[in-house]
Amino acid sequence: MSFGGSYAPSEQTLHQFTNQFASQAKYDDFAALAAVTAASVAYATKGYLWARPDPYAYKLYERPQQSLSTGTTVQQSRDLAQRLDEENADVAILWASQSGTAERFAARLAKDLSRYLSVKVLLVDLSDIEPASCTKVPEGKLAFFLASTFGEGDPSDNMHEFWEWLHTAKGASLQNFRYLAFGLGNSKYKHYNAVMKTVASQLDAFGAKPLMPVGYADDAAGETEEHFLEWKEHVFTYFQEQLGYKLQEVGYEPSIDVQSDNSLEPIDLHHGIPNTRTNAKGSSAQSKVYALPITQSRELFQDTNGRNCIHMELDLNEHPELKYKTGDHLAVWPVNPTVEIERLVSILGLEERRASPCHIKSLDGTPVKVPSPTTLNALLEHYLEVCAPVPRDAIATLATYAPTEDAKQLLLNISKSKESYHQYQANNYVNLGRLMEKACPGEGAWKGLPLSLVIETLPAMQPRYYSISSSSVVQARRAAITAVVSDTALQSQDRIPGLATNYLLSLKNSFEQPAVSHPNGLTYSLPLEHQPLQASHIHAAVRKSTFKMPPTAATPVVMVGAGTGVAPFRAFVAERSRLKTMGRDVGATKLFFGCRHPQQDFIYSEEFKEMGAKLGDGFSLTTAFSRPDNKSEKRYVQDCVEQEAEEVCRLLVDEKSYFYICGSAGMAREVSDVVNSIIRKRQGWSEEQMKDFADRQKKQKRWLQDVWG
């Protein structure tokens, strides 16, 4: 009925239809209408008045082995004091890691303190605690901090919440908080170990008590491992002399248990999809991991001569939720070469067990670093780095399981001192399989070595990060990376192949028509029944970066890159040239690029010509060749910057240009020193004035670096 008391047109039509139906309907019409009405009521009340679901029905589909898997997560308190109390621990070891090294050291420290000193230890990802809860830790407890520094003195992703608390907490009191700290860095970087220096300084400012001087690892000469061992020795001495702990001589005690379980079906197992932490507070900086198809791959070096540089493009269309922005990074999970997997399986005598399902459980409460349940094949191909060097202290443990006295003596001689270990390492590719083969070769020669020790010794597989060399404006659904194949030459003329880059090279070669083999004969796929990847895909994720272009295209930019450090600048120039063709106002775009030789490794030279033509006079490219035919023309990018000092200073100071450096840490430091020098000279500034200017530029994200060791 309408509000006016008469039928509205639609209501009137319905009323007429009802009267007509009532006067003409037969019995079967009413029966049909009743049936339809009853069915509608039954459907609407399903699950409420009838057919209510069994609350325990899920038990019929639950996999009993999931309760044994590391995949089962238990919600734990983020209160550090509470966690220490609940687990009856005296020591908390808190780690913050970007590449996995600090995490690995933290786990080794926890295990060794427990094994040799009977210390009750709580090992915790720093993102899993509430930072303010440190103020509640009683004086009888103590904490270790192990943290890495990367980039421009930046903390790792899983440290962001704690980092913010250190800088914003007002009136926090850590009077009862005792701590020890170890930082990981590289002195080639300007901000060497800046993170741990800041952490220690802030903790001290809050009243915390350091029990020892902060330890620092310097990877500039590849001695991070040795610096950790030296610091750990000081820690053990302190615990014995100052805290009253007694050193125990004990043999190897496994921290994990590996159990075969043939009742598991393939669907229950982890076959190689990367194991990533999803609970870390900093994980929002990185996307989920996807299997991305390779759409294009090509060689960039004009004359390879034993060197290769790969351009690879990945298709994002299958995953619409996956997006990147110009300047972001792509994390790539490598696969171990088949030859090294086979070497390890053979010498351990594990051929018959390699495809068998197994559970891996923690025996001491320490999180297991690999997913479970899984198979040995998946572990050795995808989850553990079988090519990683074996730490010196692990070689000493390995010696206790040597099959012969000669093998034992060789391993003891290698591990007896820092000098002996480095001498052997300088001439030999020291991964686990090769080391055991050198000490005692033969199929099954090391079958007495516990599988738990193998898994504990090998580090977990970590992604490698590459600057995305494409623009999200130009090609939003394709991400490109640029990677030079990096092998390490030994004094013996042997080479250690770079794990990820040789994997990418193998994939690139498979795209050739006809396909060509890897130059060193490496292959990267076991004949598995349940491969986690198609041959034309890689596991990858997008990681957000602060290495971004100016908010407006009219802002000038100065870019300095050497080698593959030009990768993000390819994206920058491509984006600015596209905006220029769209009629946008684009500021000066100045690029300095360095490589060895113009006819060998001047990558993207033709593309820069084409993009430069679109940008017109606003674009300039200055090249520096370190190994030209005419030796008198040899120069580096910092030399070019100095030669164009006036123009660079005008752009950076007068025009408020954005300034970018990408490449090796050593190159970045040289360039920064030159820029500081030429600006000071032009402006007549003191060192303090120059520092204020540089700090202000960096704070405003106008002076950015993307560098590596």
VOROSE-69154 format. One line per field, with one value per residue (C-alpha): x, y, z. Coordinates in steps of 0.05 Angstrom, whole numbers, plus 5000, padded with zeros to 4 digits. Layout:
BEGIN
xx X ... .
yy Y ... .
zz Z ... .
***
This chain:
BEGIN
xx 5000 5024 5030 4973 4923 4917 4955 5019 5024 5067 5024 4961 4988 5007 4937 4903 4948 4932 4857 4861 4904 4856 4795 4827 4876 4866 4887 4953 4972 4963 5003 5060 5059 5061 5119 5159 5145 5165 5229 5247 5236 5277 5334 5332 5335 5388 5444 5400 5338 5362 5426 5468 5542 5581 5631 5682 5674 5741 5774 5756 5801 5856 5925 5951 6024 6012 6020 6091 6106 6144 6087 6042 6046 6032 6015 6069 6074 6113 6132 6207 6205 6146 6178 6241 6200 6156 6215 6257 6313 6369 6392 6354 6389 6354 6373 6359 6382 6374 6413 6410 6481 6462 6405 6453 6504 6450 6428 6500 6512 6448 6467 6539 6520 6470 6516 6582 6560 6490 6461 6385 6374 6315 6328 6282 6271 6274 6208 6173 6181 6148 6207 6180 6179 6255 6243 6211 6269 6295 6368 6382 6371 6413 6405 6447 6436 6462 6445 6469 6475 6460 6452 6456 6464 6396 6368 6342 6268 6254 6284 6241 6194 6251 6290 6231 6223 6296 6287 6219 6213 6208 6230 6244 6285 6331 6367 6362 6376 6444 6466 6521 6522 6552 6544 6555 6578 6628 6680 6676 6609 6608 6560 6600 6562 6519 6459 6494 6531 6463 6430 6485 6485 6410 6408 6463 6424 6364 6409 6425 6490 6537 6575 6628 6652 6608 6637 6640 6648 6679 6664 6709 6761 6712 6728 6658 6661 6729 6708 6646 6688 6737 6679 6646 6711 6710 6637 6654 6712 6666 6612 6664 6704 6650 6585 6610 6592 6633 6658 6637 6674 6617 6611 6561 6489 6436 6389 6341 6311 6301 6247 6227 6152 6130 6057 6061 6031 6062 6008 6033 6104 6144 6175 6215 6170 6214 6209 6194 6174 6106 6103 6160 6137 6182 6156 6109 6170 6170 6114 6095 6138 6112 6133 6143 6149 6210 6186 6254 6327 6389 6464 6484 6560 6582 6645 6635 6706 6689 6643 6568 6515 6442 6380 6318 6245 6191 6116 6072 6005 5988 5989 5950 5962 6038 6061 6127 6149 6209 6270 6246 6286 6270 6287 6307 6312 6367 6371 6433 6471 6456 6529 6540 6475 6496 6565 6536 6484 6536 6589 6537 6508 6438 6415 6360 6333 6333 6261 6232 6187 6214 6196 6248 6234 6270 6298 6317 6261 6302 6261 6277 6307 6275 6203 6176 6154 6196 6246 6322 6318 6278 6325 6387 6359 6318 6322 6396 6457 6500 6552 6565 6634 6639 6655 6720 6687 6641 6702 6728 6661 6663 6731 6701 6662 6719 6720 6796 6852 6882 6815 6810 6880 6868 6805 6838 6897 6850 6810 6865 6875 6849 6912 6908 6835 6846 6905 6864 6804 6847 6864 6802 6728 6708 6636 6613 6611 6678 6711 6688 6708 6778 6786 6759 6729 6682 6608 6581 6648 6615 6551 6564 6555 6488 6439 6421 6492 6490 6426 6453 6518 6488 6457 6385 6375 6370 6345 6391 6368 6372 6353 6294 6319 6250 6201 6133 6106 6133 6119 6077 6066 6138 6197 6268 6332 6405 6457 6530 6552 6598 6649 6705 6775 6820 6896 6895 6860 6797 6733 6674 6611 6563 6501 6444 6477 6499 6429 6402 6455 6431 6359 6381 6418 6356 6320 6371 6350 6375 6386 6459 6490 6520 6593 6615 6566 6523 6450 6398 6342 6337 6290 6238 6167 6139 6179 6158 6178 6170 6235 6216 6198 6236 6215 6216 6186 6185 6220 6203 6260 6272 6314 6260 6254 6233 6158 6156 6191 6212 6262 6333 6370 6444 6460 6526 6531 6585 6574 6506 6497 6467 6407 6359 6381 6358 6290 6296 6316 6262 6209 6231 6235 6164 6138 6173 6137 6072 6084 6107 6160 6222 6283 6356 6374 6449 6481 6553 6567 6630 6652 6715 6712 6663 6660 6656 6611 6578 6509 6445 6485 6435 6376 6407 6417 6344 6319 6367 6340 6270 6295 6334 6383 6359 6396 6471 6511 6584 6623 6685 6724 6775 6807 6804 6850 6886 6910 6917 6841 6831 6786 6733 6665 6691 6742 6686 6646 6707 6718 6647 6650 6617 6556 6548 6552 6503 6452 6461 6465 6431 6378 6366 6375 6365 6431 6437 6496 6489 6544 6600 6610 6681 6659 6603 6652 6700 6644 6617 6686 6694 6625 6638 6705 6679 6619 6661 6710 6657 6616 6674 6643 6676 6674 6618 6577 6585 6564 6501 6484 6495 6455 6398 6397 6396 6342 6299 6314 6350 6417 6408 6453 6440 6506 6536 6602 .
yy 5000 5069 5125 5162 5106 5084 5032 5054 5030 4969 4952 4958 4911 4860 4867 4854 4794 4764 4771 4741 4683 4669 4667 4623 4579 4504 4458 4439 4513 4522 4458 4484 4551 4518 4473 4533 4571 4511 4502 4576 4573 4510 4540 4604 4567 4516 4517 4553 4510 4446 4414 4452 4439 4393 4437 4380 4363 4394 4337 4291 4333 4353 4324 4293 4306 4382 4381 4357 4409 4474 4505 4503 4571 4585 4656 4676 4737 4796 4816 4800 4796 4749 4705 4699 4679 4630 4593 4598 4630 4673 4702 4730 4732 4783 4785 4832 4807 4826 4772 4719 4723 4756 4706 4648 4676 4685 4613 4588 4632 4606 4534 4542 4579 4523 4466 4488 4533 4505 4574 4576 4616 4648 4661 4715 4751 4825 4839 4788 4828 4893 4942 4976 4908 4914 4962 4905 4855 4842 4855 4780 4770 4795 4804 4798 4841 4818 4865 4881 4948 4955 5010 5081 5059 5027 4974 4908 4900 4862 4917 4976 4975 4970 5024 5072 5059 5075 5142 5161 5131 5187 5175 5100 5071 5011 5016 4941 4921 4887 4872 4850 4869 4848 4887 4864 4913 4930 4985 5001 5032 5103 5084 5024 4987 5049 5008 4973 5037 5073 5016 5015 5090 5094 5035 5069 5135 5098 5074 5003 4971 4942 4882 4883 4930 4923 4873 4890 4846 4877 4842 4887 4831 4774 4764 4768 4695 4703 4767 4732 4674 4722 4760 4695 4674 4739 4725 4656 4684 4736 4685 4642 4695 4746 4706 4641 4593 4529 4506 4436 4391 4358 4326 4342 4346 4355 4413 4382 4313 4287 4234 4194 4188 4148 4159 4230 4245 4293 4344 4346 4365 4428 4417 4481 4542 4591 4591 4662 4692 4725 4747 4797 4868 4892 4842 4893 4920 4857 4824 4751 4704 4686 4639 4690 4670 4696 4732 4755 4744 4766 4777 4850 4846 4856 4815 4765 4736 4694 4748 4751 4803 4784 4825 4787 4808 4776 4776 4799 4791 4725 4761 4827 4841 4843 4913 4950 5023 5050 5042 4980 4915 4845 4789 4725 4657 4615 4540 4499 4469 4396 4375 4400 4367 4300 4306 4315 4260 4211 4222 4219 4154 4183 4162 4116 4169 4230 4225 4200 4247 4271 4315 4363 4381 4427 4393 4456 4504 4541 4554 4506 4544 4501 4482 4414 4363 4359 4314 4313 4331 4394 4412 4407 4439 4496 4506 4500 4532 4471 4516 4559 4558 4515 4556 4540 4516 4471 4438 4420 4387 4351 4322 4281 4241 4232 4161 4156 4184 4220 4254 4275 4304 4344 4375 4391 4423 4467 4489 4497 4572 4631 4631 4558 4564 4625 4593 4532 4575 4618 4557 4513 4517 4499 4477 4417 4365 4385 4388 4318 4293 4323 4291 4222 4211 4155 4140 4133 4150 4197 4157 4161 4237 4254 4286 4334 4360 4370 4411 4451 4466 4489 4559 4569 4592 4668 4712 4756 4828 4863 4934 4933 4962 4976 5033 5019 5077 5048 4974 4964 4889 4870 4877 4874 4858 4866 4818 4807 4735 4739 4684 4687 4670 4630 4630 4559 4584 4549 4590 4593 4604 4658 4619 4663 4694 4628 4602 4662 4650 4578 4603 4655 4604 4559 4616 4616 4587 4534 4528 4529 4497 4534 4553 4513 4456 4474 4451 4470 4419 4351 4302 4310 4285 4347 4406 4472 4512 4507 4513 4582 4611 4637 4649 4723 4779 4855 4893 4966 5015 5088 5097 5137 5191 5262 5273 5318 5304 5377 5367 5356 5291 5273 5198 5162 5088 5037 4968 4940 5000 5033 4986 5032 5091 5055 5055 5128 5153 5109 5139 5211 5201 5172 5231 5278 5246 5255 5330 5334 5384 5343 5373 5361 5287 5278 5208 5187 5115 5074 5006 4973 4982 5015 4953 4902 4921 4987 4959 4991 5039 5038 5046 5107 5137 5127 5153 5212 5232 5236 5278 5324 5375 5360 5293 5282 5218 5220 5154 5131 5070 5039 4993 5030 5013 5079 5075 5151 5154 5111 5143 5127 5159 5201 5231 5251 5282 5323 5345 5371 5401 5467 5436 5384 5437 5482 5426 5401 5468 5520 5476 5431 5369 5299 5261 5185 5136 5062 5010 4984 5014 5033 5071 5106 5130 5157 5194 5222 5248 5282 5314 5339 5368 5405 5434 5459 5491 5525 5549 5565 5522 5493 5418 5428 5469 5415 5362 5401 5408 5334 5313 5359 5331 5260 5275 5303 5241 5283 5247 5172 5112 5040 5004 4936 4910 .
zz 5000 4984 5035 5000 5013 4940 4901 4867 4794 4812 4872 4830 4778 4832 4864 4797 4783 4852 4843 4773 4797 4856 4810 4756 4795 4801 4857 4825 4819 4894 4906 4862 4897 4965 4944 4919 4984 5027 4987 4995 5070 5076 5037 5078 5144 5125 5176 5226 5239 5205 5176 5226 5214 5259 5296 5295 5221 5205 5243 5184 5139 5187 5173 5237 5216 5217 5292 5280 5228 5237 5199 5261 5294 5367 5388 5437 5482 5455 5526 5532 5608 5605 5552 5594 5654 5617 5587 5651 5610 5638 5572 5512 5445 5400 5327 5268 5201 5128 5091 5145 5173 5240 5248 5235 5285 5337 5330 5336 5398 5430 5417 5441 5505 5521 5503 5533 5591 5606 5598 5591 5528 5493 5419 5391 5325 5346 5311 5356 5420 5443 5448 5511 5547 5553 5610 5650 5644 5715 5733 5740 5666 5608 5533 5470 5409 5341 5284 5215 5178 5105 5054 5081 5153 5152 5200 5174 5159 5223 5265 5244 5304 5354 5316 5319 5394 5406 5373 5400 5470 5521 5592 5581 5637 5627 5694 5705 5633 5622 5551 5503 5430 5364 5299 5227 5174 5120 5129 5054 5070 5097 5153 5177 5232 5243 5267 5325 5344 5348 5386 5438 5445 5455 5504 5545 5543 5573 5630 5605 5627 5574 5602 5548 5493 5431 5381 5307 5246 5184 5118 5077 5074 5082 5156 5187 5208 5243 5278 5305 5331 5365 5398 5419 5454 5494 5512 5538 5579 5609 5627 5662 5698 5714 5717 5746 5691 5682 5614 5596 5547 5509 5441 5387 5412 5358 5364 5313 5302 5232 5228 5166 5156 5095 5113 5086 5018 4967 4983 5055 5038 5024 4956 4949 4954 4993 5068 5089 5156 5153 5225 5223 5234 5179 5128 5097 5061 5019 4980 4982 4942 4873 4817 4761 4688 4650 4587 4561 4576 4538 4544 4554 4545 4473 4484 4540 4543 4603 4633 4628 4645 4642 4627 4649 4648 4690 4677 4735 4699 4733 4800 4796 4869 4857 4841 4840 4837 4798 4843 4881 4888 4866 4914 4876 4909 4875 4867 4883 4824 4814 4814 4885 4909 4879 4909 4978 4972 4946 4998 5054 5026 5026 4956 4982 5030 4985 4963 5029 5069 5135 5194 5224 5296 5344 5406 5444 5428 5375 5312 5256 5197 5143 5130 5151 5131 5068 5032 5029 4955 4970 5027 4986 4923 4952 5027 5046 5013 4998 4964 5026 5058 5121 5184 5219 5283 5243 5211 5280 5296 5229 5247 5304 5252 5203 5174 5176 5219 5159 5145 5217 5218 5155 5183 5249 5213 5172 5233 5284 5272 5234 5191 5172 5154 5110 5075 5057 5037 4991 4948 4955 4944 5016 5014 5055 5000 4971 5040 5058 4989 4998 5067 5050 4980 4960 4957 5027 5058 5108 5120 5195 5196 5228 5180 5235 5235 5160 5165 5223 5187 5121 5123 5103 5031 5027 4970 4930 4917 4850 4832 4785 4719 4689 4701 4730 4688 4623 4637 4700 4691 4673 4720 4694 4731 4710 4739 4724 4736 4796 4807 4859 4833 4879 4882 4854 4791 4813 4817 4864 4822 4846 4867 4843 4782 4753 4764 4725 4671 4663 4655 4605 4564 4562 4525 4469 4402 4402 4477 4499 4560 4619 4604 4665 4653 4712 4714 4765 4767 4798 4763 4818 4812 4847 4822 4855 4793 4719 4681 4655 4724 4784 4856 4869 4911 4906 4962 4972 4968 4987 4924 4889 4836 4854 4865 4803 4737 4731 4787 4759 4775 4777 4775 4783 4769 4752 4722 4739 4784 4723 4728 4767 4724 4662 4695 4716 4646 4613 4658 4647 4571 4571 4611 4562 4503 4541 4542 4615 4638 4653 4688 4673 4672 4681 4683 4696 4678 4687 4659 4632 4556 4508 4463 4519 4577 4560 4576 4550 4506 4448 4495 4528 4458 4441 4508 4505 4437 4467 4526 4481 4510 4580 4579 4584 4591 4612 4607 4643 4618 4666 4613 4546 4488 4499 4571 4574 4571 4632 4683 4735 4748 4805 4757 4710 4766 4786 4713 4710 4779 4762 4728 4783 4838 4801 4796 4868 4904 4860 4825 4886 4843 4870 4874 4866 4871 4854 4852 4897 4966 4948 4886 4925 4978 4925 4890 4955 4974 4907 4911 4982 4959 4897 4933 4991 4943 4902 4960 5006 5060 5121 5134 5183 5134 5081 5131 5148 5074 5060 5122 5102 5032 5058 5108 5052 5010 4958 4966 4960 4952 4932 4944 4958 4985 .
***
